[in-house]
Amino acid sequence: MATVTVASIISKMQTILQDTTGIRWPDAELLGWINDGQREIVLYKPNAFVKNVAVRLAAGTKQALPADGVQLIDVPRNMGTDGTTPGRAIRITMREIMDAQVPNWHLDTPSAVVKHYMYSPLDPKNLYVWPPQPAVNQGYVDMIYGASPTDAVLGGVITIDDIYQTVLLDYGLYRAYSKDTEYAADVNRASAHQTAYIAALTGKAKVEAGVNPNLTAPANPNVTPNSR
């Protein structure tokens, strides 16, 4: 849950910019860059703003992420036809396998209970489920997805997690200094802050990969005993 206030980030930006009265860079302008920064963070790291909600499926096999969805992360289980009843686990599979082994799987007997889902990052806002959902009384599934963050407001808190406040600060300063590109020093400072926020995001992604429990768990058949 985010607790860092927009005002605190703006204050830090104005201090670094030596514009504490907000003459050169008004609060509303800096707020706009903070919101741009939140979306930029999700662009680099879709799991920076994750939702885990029960989603009612549409009839058939083709499904869409919720309107604020950016990229699917997982569909772990069924949630009944009421959206509150945990049910059968759902496993991901490859569409190529389904196409090869069951060419008419899109036309199979409908069921509200999903057994498999298929997803391609090349079509990030859609997925397919099997069996097809019925025309009425479709099922719900738990859907975990990266979402586009709602805009923060003056007087409020940021939308994404507090750990990204420094990234937002660097992004805002990058955009602020880019406003004065006629000055060589500001061009260099803009570039430095741009490099800093990108490095922070890519560095966090590497750290997450290194501590992923799915890669180090004893039950993982790909982990050699005593290699951890």
C-alpha angles and dihedrals in degrees: 000000000000117000103159110110124230088228092060093054092045090050091053091047092050092048092053091043090049089232103114092155093055096236100133095030112027120209092251091056093050090047089055090055092048089056091046087051093053091055091045090054091053089048089059096035116024090187091062089090111026131177125196108192141147108257125193111229126227125239114278130018103297114086134179131216116246115279093266094047119125102171136354118246104176146333102208105170151357118262102197127245091294097054093236104074114090112221146158119355116250123222127204117234137174119268089217089062093050091046092051099043102032107022093177096048091124087064098047122126108290122244133176089221113084119213102175139014131198127206139177123196086214087069098035100172098052138059139173129233134199132244097035116252117251123252090250135025094027119189131249125231133194104251123193113194144155108254135200106252119241115242117272117229136217107270092025138085131266117270101227127061121298092243089074096059093102091049089052090049092053092045092051092048090048090055093043095051090044086065090069100047092146087078114073093211092056091049089055093046091049090052092048093053091045090053091047096054094045091048091051092052096045090044092054090051090055092048091051091051090052095053098038105137090207088067097044104035115120090233092061107106090205093064116090111226113262091009094111 
